[in-house]
């Protein structure tokens, strides 16, 4: 399925290990250095956020306490879409390459 995106997408804080997604249903991330994201700030019950990855420096920390969906950390590549849904204090993530 083709997704329609309104450009420009907001850019999340560069190189942040806990970017704030509170104000965004859709955003992009473009880290300039190796960044291990352990959590997204701004979660609210049943919130879903779609994040377009524009770099090869971002890893999601699935072995920590806040992100769920995969059994190991995931290094993301440019063009990857992350869909994260917040529920009961955790983010449930799907990575679409």
ABEGO torsion letter per residue (X at the ends): XBBBBBOBBBBBBBGBABBBAAABABBBBBBABBBBBABBBGBBBGBBBBBBBABAABBBBAABAABBGBABBBBBBBGBBBBBBBBGGBBBBBBBX
